[in-house]
């Protein structure tokens, strides 16, 4: 169960009456929920419930037709992903989005792009500010590599790695951006039991040691109930439940629509 001693802060992300449609197909309908600083907030629901669409709304991939998004007190309109990243929101994807021919180290370095201030000319001659930036970026990346225990694969091309390690590298790239909020889209999908245990540990460590707020989509209910502070439940693009893991697990509507009697 999520550590009841872990303190969460004020609401930093508020989604109010969000609706999103593609043509005549409604992906999200009138959804409202919030995220508190330092918490682990899970989004669950069956396939096609609108979970990934909701993450895409949060980090600006999709623009909702209705509703408002407030992040750290500012109402956001027409947000695009690089603006969300600049505000401290990082993202991993359901389908791994890494550069398979590049090494682990080089993939993680791409997460530092927004931190670079040197001009192209400075970078080309590798002098002054560019040199200082590269040294700082390397230091930060090496910290992440140590944190996620992937020192032994740092020079390995990502395409040669097993699936579970590729997922860890994607997490590393997101962490390299030093986000205040991390969006994880099914970080444990396709993993075996041992890989899931490792990823759970890393997610908790990121939250507790870095203080990062985490919003995650996950199908493994054991994982969700163990590590989440609060859970929002979607079904057919609508919110059907919201609360602590215990509250959600006991909600008759959620049981009927998603969890089933076995849970």
N, C-alpha and C positions, 0 to 999 in steps of 0.2 A: 504494500500500500504506500502511496506517496507519503513522504515524511511530514507528519502533522506539525513538527517543530519548525519546518522551513517557512519563513515569513514571506508573504507576498505583499506587494506594495499597492499603490493606487492604480486605477484603470488607466492604461496607456493606449489601448486601441479599442474603439467603440464602433461597431457596425450596426446601423439602424435602418431597418426596413429595406434591406438590400434585395433587389430583383434584377435578374439577368436572363435574357432570352436570346436565342439564335434563330432568327426568322420567327417562325411560329412556335418554336420549341422552348419551353420554359426550363431553364437550368436551375434557377434559384427564385424563390417566391417569398418576399416579405420576411426576410431573415434578420433577426437582431440578436447579437450577443456581444460580450466584451472580453478583453484579455487584460489581466493584471500584471504589473511588473514583477519579474522573477518567477512567475508561475509556469507550470507545464500544463498547457491547455490542449486537450485532445478533441479532434473532430472525427466522429465515427458514423457509420451507416452502411447499408448495402451498396453494391456496385450500382453506379448510376444515380447515387443520391445527391450529387452535386458537391462533393467534398473538394476535389481538385479545382473545380470552378471557383469555390470560395477562396482557396489559397491564391488562385490567379487574380481574383479581385483585390485581395489584400496587397499583393506586390505589383499591381498595375498592369498585368498582362491583359486582363479584361476590364472594361469600363461598364459598371452596372447602369441599366437604364433608369433605375429608381433607387433612392436611398442615399445615405450619407456615411462617409468613413471619416472618423476623427482619430488622428494619431498624434499623441503627445500634445493634445489641446488644439491642434490645427485641423480644420476641416479640409480634406483632400479632394481635389477635383482634377480629372484628366491626368492622374498619376501614370507614369510609365516606369518600367522596371529599373532603369538606371537611376531615376530619381528616388525610388523606394530604397535602392541599394545605398545611395548617398545619405539617406536619412537613417541608415542602420538596419535595414531589413535584408537578410540573406535567405537563400532558398536552395533546397535540394529537390530533385525531381523523381517521380515515380519510375521513369525510364532513365537510366544513368546517362548524364550529359557531360561526359569527359572527353578529352582529346586522347584517343586510344593509342596513337603513335608516339605521344610524348611521355616523358618519365613522370613518375609520381611527383617529384620535386617541381618540375616545370608546370604540371597541372595545378599544383597548390599555389605556385607563384602567380598564376593568372588571377587568383582571388585578391591579390594586392593591387590590381590595376587602378582602383579608385583612390588609392593612397598615394599614387605617384603625382608629383607636381613638376618635375623637371620637364623642360621642353624636348622636342625630338632632337634638336641639335645638341643639347647637353647630353642626352642619352647616347647619341651617336659617337661623341668624342669621349664619353665615359669620364666626365670631369666634374669636379665641384659638387653641386647639389645632386646631380645624377648618381655620382659614386656614393655619396652619403645615403641617398634613398635606397640604392640597391643593397647596401650593407644592412640598413635597418629592416628592409623587407625580408632579406635572407634570415635575419635573426628571428623575426616574428614567425616566419614559415618553419624554421627549425624548432621553435617552441611548440607549434601545433603538431609537427611530426613526432616529437617526444611525447606530447600529451596523449596522442592517439596510438602510440606504440607501433609506429610504422617505419622506424629507422631502417629496418632490414630490407625494405623495398623501395627506398627513396630514389634509387637510380634505375628502377625497373620500369619499362614501358607499361602503361596502364592496361593495354590490351592483353597482356600476358597474365594478368592477375585473376584469381578466382573472384566470383561475383561478390562475396562478402567483403573482400578487401577493396574492391572497386567502390562499394558503397561507403566504406570508411574514408577512402580518398576524396570522394565527393563531399563528405562531411568536413574533411580537412580544408578543402578549398573554400567552403562557405565560412568556416571559422577564421580563415586567414584574413577575411575582410573585417574582422573584429566587430561583428554585428551586435546590436543590443537586442534584436529579435530575430529568431531563427525559425523558418518555416520548413518543416520536414514532411515530404510527401511519401508516405509508406517506406520509412527508412529500413524496415526489417523484412520487407516483402522478398520472398524467395530464399530466405536464409534458413540454415539448419538451426537446431536448438542452441548449439554452442555459439554460433555467430550472433544469434538474437540476444543471448545473455551478454556478450561483449558489447553489442550496440546499446542495449539498455543501460549498461554501466557507463558508457561514454556519454549518452544523453543526460543521465543524472549528473555526471561530473561536470559537463558543460554548464548545466543549469546552476549547480551549487558552487563550483569554483570560479567560473567566469561571471556568474550572476545573469546569464543570458535568459531572456524570456523565450519560451519555446511553444510553438503551435505545431502540433503534429497530427497527421492522418495515419491511422494504423488499424489493420483488420484483426490483429491478434488481441482478443479481449483480455487475456491474461496480462499481457504487456500494458495495455491501456489502464486496467484497474490497478496495476502495481505502481505505475510511475506518475500518473496524472493527478493534478490537484482538482481540476474540474473537467467535465466532458460535455460537449454539445453533440446532439444526435440529429442527423439529417436523414430524410427519407423522401424520395421523389422530389428533391429540391425544396423541401419544407422542413422547418425545425420542429421536431416532435419531443425533444427532451433537452434538459440543461441542468447541470448540478454536479455535485460531488460524485465520484465513482459509485459509492453506496447508494446514493439517491437515484442515479440513472439505472443501476442494476435492478432496483426494486420498482421502477416505474412500469406499470402495466402496459402503457402505450408502447414504450420502448421494447418491452418483452415481446409483445404481440407482433410488432413490425420487424424486429431485428434480432434481438438476443435469443428468443425462443425459450421454451421451458427448461432445456438442458442447462442454461446458464443461471 
